[in-house]
Amino acid sequence: YGSSLARRLPYGHQRVLELGIALAARPSLLLLDEPAAGLNPPEVSNLMAMIQQIRHEGVTIVLVEHDMKLVMSVSDRIVVLDHGRKIAEGRPEEVRTNQRVVEAYLGKRS
């Protein structure tokens, strides 16, 4: 793909390129808004690894994402919003078992 225009790259590669462009500025904080949107499972796994590497290099990441596997795997702290209101905050293991979070994502038990 070395001589390809960015718009001709496969979508997953375009997303990686976008991340690379953002990192070229050497940020201390990086906001990622739905980075997994439209990616297939192998691409999401690659994204997880990239995010972990970026974190390892000392960049703080604010992640807005609906892919819970991704969120849980790369986050130290999670804030959960439901209809724009904060319903939970904490470590992944705390949020995963929070009843309000479970109800917001899976619905209330009858």
Buried (B, 14 or more C-beta within 10 A) or exposed (E): EEEEEEEEBEEBBBBBEEBEEBBEEEEEEBEBEEBBEEBEEEBBBBBBEBBEEBBEEEBEBEBEBEBBEBBEBBBEEBEBEEEEEEBBEBEBEEBBEBEEBBEBEEEEEE
